[in-house]
Amino acid sequence: MNTDDKLALLIEKLRALRLIGMADAIADVLAQSSRKNTTTLDVIDQLCDEERQGRKERAVARRINEAHFPEINTVDAFDFACAPARKRIKSRYLALHDMAFLDRGTNPLFIGTPGTGKTFLARALAYAACQAQKRVVVISAPKMLNELHGAELHGDLDRVMRRYVRADLIMIDDFAVLSMDPAQAKLAFQVISERYDYRRSTCITTNRPFKDWPKVFPDALNAQIIAERLTERSEHFVLDGKGFGTRGGHTNKR
């Protein structure tokens, strides 16, 4: 068996053992080793690094895919300098990107008028959580409530609810914006309450101040309890004024 055949067989064995990073890198690593005359220990060490890095990249890609982003937003594309409201929140917002807030069960709440960047910043934070290999769900409030209501009608509520309750971070866009019927309000209460009980972080964007939430929920007490559970452990980011664009021609109006 010649060298090429042996290498092909070795790559096949590595893939069978699910050592994908090693399988992808071994040909280049061996070629580099031959040029530099490195030791066997150096080769093994480099292959282990490649496998570890490959596993991390695949895990991050899986988290991003499972989060179901309608659009990927990253913090480097956000212009904090273009409005006073953005300047005021910059340092507190960026501090969340170390992900320590998830261990504390802190809820990032983005509140303000439409077009000021609430959704962009919330999605950028959710994307950063995926980079840290956290379980993330990104969804609009109407879509979440419709999905849960449909699951309830078909006897599948527990399974669908688990996705929303167990995520390390759920980002709910346009929360308490549209009026809810009693069934939707009950489901919203269940999601927020169970995540509160497990101290899991819930991120929302909304253009309604808390004092207006009773206009959305059919029961004012229900609105009050949800607001209290979101705000008990929270970071508030208030954005007001008009909408602005990001660098490179992209917009972050929401």
Secondary structure, DSSP 8 states (H G I E B T S, - for coil): --HHHHHHHHHHHHHHTT-HHHHHHHHHHHHHHHHHT--HHHHHHHHHHHHHHHHHHHHHHHHHHHHT-SS---GGG--GGGSHHHHHHHHHHHHGGG-HHHHHT-EEEEEESTTSSHHHHHHHHHHHHHHTT--EEEEEHHHHHHHHHHHHHTT-HHHHHHHHHH-SEEEEETTT-S---HHHHHHHHHHHHHHHHTT-EEEEEESS-GGGGGGTSSSHHHHHHHHHHHHTTEEEEEE-S---B-GGG-B---
